[in-house]
Amino acid sequence: MPFTSASLVSFKTLNTNDGLADKSFVLTCDAAYGDDMADLLAVAGDNLLTPMILCFALGLFAALARSELTIPEAFAKAMSIYLLFAIGFKGGVAVADHGVNGQILLAMLGGIALSFAVPLVAFALLRVMTKLSVVDAAAVSAHYGSVSIVTFVTAASVISGQGLAYEGFMVAVAAAMEAPAIISALWLAARAGSGARMDARLWHEIMLDGSIVLLVGAFLIGAATGADGMARIDAFIVAPFQGVLCLFLLDMGLVAGRGLRAAKGVIGLNIVAFGMLMPMIGAALGLGVALLTGLSVGGTALMMTLTASASYIAVPAAMRVALPEANPSIYLTLSLGITFPFNLVIGISAYLAVAQILTPIS
């Protein structure tokens, strides 16, 4: 039997004597449960065998094996621009089709709150698990409170490949979650007397980062032009998307593998453990906000992915300005060399599976 979250979790409304509705989750435990779990594992396995994930694995293997395989930097940048524009534009069109409502505002506020809060959790965990300095721990925590747009784009592709829809406004949520984490991390560093401060140059780095400007700009263009705009450029941003993403993730695998080789001797097992544990903690926090916001299965998986991801573009640029004494080999290797592969190979499939089980069917 095909897997549906309704076959594992049913959501019902009971009318009480006082006329109020009492909503409760009821777990269905019957003979079909084992079949559903088998189907669930099959879905997770299928996600691991997508061309995008396998292309990333190929790049990672090539780098670790010291292959001469390379992707020209200019071409890699062009692919990044294309992916950001495509996902932003499609998100804007989705919002134009459905309009702005209270759920959008709640999701935005929830995402911003998570971006402020996750660095505090990451910082506390780092201080317990590792011997990193306060400045290095603060810099790392900023990366985990912020988001990886590439991880988001990959998750959106996997979700769509499973025939699931997601809220288009999640693109706006992703953009809103970039900056708050940096503010939290600088506050943590300032408490320790590092001299970190928010000046005009840093605000420029945060608010006018190229990836954020492109993502938000494409989102606004899609929202302004709607379905008519999509019809005009459909052949450009829909059909080629999967192929471009495959090549881009091949390049990201190469970059991640080279980073792991270069960081040998700098990153210990305790730091590696943090790089795999923190995404799961972030995903759990994202799940809570998604359930409170009433997101769909696809939207819930995306919120979990956002809070599980770690920035490796916008935040490193900000840290170079705000915390120049922090060690880039630590925060870049953690975000790009450990957490990014973890999310692509294991995380996204796990987050989608959890969302399918726990998201109520409306």
C-alpha positions in Angstrom: 0.0 0.0 0.0 1.3 3.5 -0.8 2.6 5.5 2.2 0.5 8.4 3.4 0.9 10.2 6.7 -2.8 9.6 7.4 -2.1 5.9 7.6 0.3 6.5 10.5 -1.3 9.4 12.2 -5.0 10.4 12.0 -6.2 13.9 13.1 -9.7 14.1 14.4 -12.0 16.6 16.0 -14.2 15.7 19.0 -17.1 17.9 19.8 -17.4 18.3 23.6 -20.5 19.2 25.6 -19.5 22.8 25.8 -19.5 23.1 22.1 -15.7 23.5 21.8 -13.6 21.4 19.5 -11.0 19.3 21.0 -8.4 18.3 18.5 -6.1 15.4 19.2 -3.7 13.1 17.5 -4.5 9.4 17.4 -1.9 6.9 16.4 -3.1 4.1 14.3 -1.6 0.9 15.3 -2.7 -1.9 13.1 -1.4 -4.6 10.8 -0.7 -2.0 8.2 1.8 -0.2 10.4 4.7 -2.4 9.4 3.9 -2.0 5.7 3.8 1.8 6.1 7.2 1.9 7.9 8.6 -0.2 5.1 7.2 2.2 2.6 8.6 5.1 4.6 12.1 3.6 4.5 11.7 3.0 0.8 10.9 6.7 0.3 14.0 7.7 2.3 16.1 5.3 0.2 14.7 6.7 -3.0 15.6 10.3 -1.8 19.2 9.2 -1.4 19.3 7.8 -4.9 18.2 11.0 -6.6 20.6 12.4 -9.3 21.2 15.5 -7.2 22.4 13.6 -4.1 24.5 11.2 -6.2 26.1 14.1 -8.0 27.2 15.6 -4.7 28.6 12.2 -3.6 30.5 12.0 -6.9 32.1 15.5 -6.3 32.9 14.6 -2.7 34.5 11.3 -3.7 36.5 13.0 -6.5 37.9 15.7 -4.1 38.8 13.2 -1.4 40.5 10.9 -4.0 42.5 14.0 -5.2 41.0 13.8 -8.7 41.7 16.6 -11.2 38.0 17.1 -11.8 37.1 20.8 -11.5 34.1 23.1 -12.3 35.2 26.5 -13.7 34.5 29.2 -11.0 32.6 31.5 -13.4 30.3 28.6 -14.4 29.7 27.7 -10.8 28.7 31.3 -10.0 26.4 31.4 -13.0 24.7 28.2 -11.8 24.3 29.7 -8.3 22.7 32.8 -9.8 20.3 30.7 -11.9 19.2 28.6 -9.0 18.6 31.5 -6.6 16.6 33.4 -9.3 14.5 30.3 -10.2 13.6 29.4 -6.6 12.8 33.0 -5.7 10.7 33.6 -8.8 8.7 30.5 -8.3 8.1 31.3 -4.7 6.8 34.8 -5.6 4.4 33.3 -8.2 3.0 30.9 -5.6 2.4 33.8 -3.2 0.7 35.8 -6.0 -1.6 32.9 -6.7 -2.6 32.4 -3.0 -2.4 35.9 -1.6 -0.9 37.1 1.7 -2.5 35.8 4.9 -1.9 35.4 8.6 -0.1 32.1 8.0 2.6 33.8 6.0 3.2 36.4 8.8 3.2 33.6 11.5 5.8 31.6 9.5 8.0 34.7 8.9 7.9 35.5 12.6 8.6 31.9 13.6 11.5 31.7 11.2 13.0 35.0 12.6 12.6 33.8 16.2 14.3 30.6 15.3 17.2 32.4 13.7 17.7 34.5 16.9 17.4 31.4 19.2 19.3 28.7 17.4 22.7 30.4 17.8 22.1 30.5 21.6 21.6 26.7 21.6 24.5 26.1 19.3 26.8 28.3 21.4 25.9 26.5 24.7 26.4 23.1 23.0 29.8 24.1 21.6 31.0 25.3 25.0 30.0 21.9 26.5 31.2 19.6 23.7 34.4 21.4 22.5 37.2 23.5 23.7 36.6 26.3 21.2 37.2 29.8 22.3 34.2 32.1 22.9 34.9 34.0 19.7 35.1 30.8 17.6 32.0 29.3 19.2 30.1 32.5 18.6 31.2 32.5 14.9 30.2 28.9 14.5 26.8 29.5 16.2 26.0 32.3 13.7 26.3 29.8 10.8 23.9 27.4 12.4 21.3 30.0 13.2 21.4 31.3 9.6 20.4 29.1 6.6 21.9 27.4 3.6 20.0 28.4 0.5 21.5 25.5 -1.5 20.3 23.0 1.1 16.8 24.7 0.9 16.8 24.5 -2.9 17.8 20.8 -2.8 15.1 20.0 -0.2 12.5 21.8 -2.3 13.5 19.7 -5.3 13.3 16.4 -3.3 9.9 17.4 -1.9 8.6 18.2 -5.4 10.0 14.9 -6.7 7.8 13.1 -4.1 4.7 14.8 -5.6 4.3 17.0 -2.5 3.5 20.7 -2.6 4.9 23.3 -0.2 4.1 26.9 0.6 5.7 29.3 -1.9 6.3 31.9 0.9 8.9 29.6 2.4 11.3 31.4 0.1 10.6 34.6 2.0 11.0 32.8 5.3 14.4 31.6 4.2 15.5 35.1 3.3 14.3 36.5 6.6 16.3 33.9 8.6 19.7 35.1 7.3 20.5 38.2 9.5 19.0 37.6 13.0 21.6 34.8 13.7 24.5 37.1 13.0 23.1 39.6 15.6 22.7 36.9 18.2 26.3 35.6 17.6 27.7 39.1 17.9 25.8 39.6 21.1 27.4 36.4 22.4 30.9 37.5 21.4 30.4 41.0 22.9 29.4 39.6 26.2 32.9 38.0 26.4 34.5 41.3 25.6 35.7 40.5 22.1 34.9 44.0 20.8 32.4 42.8 18.2 30.1 45.5 17.1 27.4 46.2 14.5 28.8 49.0 12.3 27.7 50.3 8.9 30.1 48.0 7.0 28.7 44.9 8.7 25.1 45.9 8.1 26.0 46.4 4.4 27.4 42.8 4.3 24.3 41.4 6.0 21.5 43.3 4.2 23.1 43.6 0.7 24.7 40.1 0.4 24.3 39.2 -3.3 22.5 35.9 -2.7 19.9 37.6 -0.4 19.4 40.5 -2.9 18.9 38.1 -5.8 16.6 35.7 -3.8 14.4 38.5 -2.5 14.4 40.4 -5.7 13.4 37.3 -7.8 10.6 36.6 -5.2 9.2 40.2 -5.6 9.4 39.9 -9.4 7.5 36.6 -9.3 4.9 38.0 -6.8 4.4 41.1 -9.1 4.1 39.2 -12.4 2.3 36.1 -11.1 1.1 33.3 -13.4 1.5 35.5 -16.5 5.2 36.1 -15.7 5.7 32.4 -15.1 4.2 31.5 -18.5 6.6 33.8 -20.2 9.8 32.2 -18.7 8.6 28.7 -17.8 10.9 27.0 -20.3 13.9 28.8 -18.7 13.3 28.2 -14.9 11.4 24.9 -14.8 12.7 22.4 -17.3 16.5 23.1 -16.8 16.3 23.4 -13.0 17.0 19.8 -12.1 20.0 19.5 -14.5 21.6 22.7 -13.3 21.1 21.7 -9.7 22.9 18.4 -10.4 26.0 20.1 -11.8 25.9 22.7 -9.0 25.9 20.0 -6.3 28.7 18.2 -8.1 30.7 21.4 -7.6 29.6 21.7 -4.0 30.8 18.1 -3.4 34.2 19.1 -4.8 34.4 22.2 -2.5 33.3 20.2 0.6 35.8 17.4 -0.1 38.7 19.9 -0.5 37.6 21.6 2.7 37.7 18.4 4.6 41.2 17.6 3.3 42.5 21.0 4.2 41.0 20.9 7.8 42.7 17.7 8.7 44.2 18.1 12.2 42.1 21.2 13.0 38.7 19.5 13.4 38.4 16.9 16.2 35.8 14.2 16.7 33.9 16.3 19.2 33.5 19.1 16.6 32.5 16.6 14.0 29.9 15.2 16.4 28.5 18.8 16.9 28.3 19.2 13.1 25.9 16.2 12.9 24.1 16.7 16.2 23.2 20.4 15.8 21.2 19.9 12.5 19.0 17.4 14.3 18.4 19.8 17.2 17.7 22.6 14.7 15.3 20.4 12.8 13.4 19.5 16.0 13.0 23.2 16.8 11.8 23.9 13.2 9.3 21.1 13.4 7.7 22.7 16.5 7.3 26.0 14.8 6.0 24.4 11.6 3.3 22.5 13.6 2.3 25.6 15.5 2.1 27.5 12.2 0.0 24.9 10.4 2.4 24.3 7.5 1.8 21.5 5.0 3.9 18.4 4.9 6.2 20.0 2.3 6.3 23.3 4.2 7.1 21.5 7.5 10.0 19.6 5.8 11.4 22.9 4.5 11.2 24.6 7.8 13.0 21.7 9.4 15.6 21.9 6.6 16.1 25.6 7.1 16.7 25.3 10.8 18.9 22.3 10.3 21.1 23.9 7.7 24.2 26.1 8.2 25.2 29.1 6.1 28.4 29.0 4.2 28.0 32.1 2.0 26.4 35.1 3.7 27.6 34.5 7.3 31.3 33.8 6.6 31.3 37.2 4.7 29.8 38.9 7.8 32.2 37.1 10.2 35.2 38.3 8.3 34.1 41.8 9.0 32.7 41.4 12.6 34.9 38.7 14.1 38.1 38.7 12.1 39.9 36.8 14.9 37.6 33.8 14.5 39.2 30.8 12.7 37.6 30.4 9.2 38.9 26.8 8.9 36.7 25.8 11.8 33.4 27.5 10.9 33.7 26.8 7.1 34.6 23.2 7.5 31.8 22.6 10.0 29.1 24.3 7.8 30.3 23.2 4.4 32.4 20.1 5.0 30.3 18.3 7.7 26.7 19.7 8.1 26.1 20.4 4.4 26.9 16.8 3.4 25.0 15.4 6.4 21.9 17.2 5.4 22.1 16.3 1.8 22.8 12.6 2.3 20.8 11.9 5.5 19.0 15.0 6.8 16.6 16.0 4.1 15.2 12.4 3.7 14.8 12.2 7.5 13.1 15.6 7.8 10.7 14.7 5.0 9.9 11.4 6.6 9.3 12.9 10.0 7.1 15.6 8.4 5.0 13.0 6.7 4.4 11.2 9.9 3.7 14.1 12.3 2.1 16.8 10.1 -1.7 16.7 10.7 -3.9 16.1 7.7 -6.3 19.1 7.3 
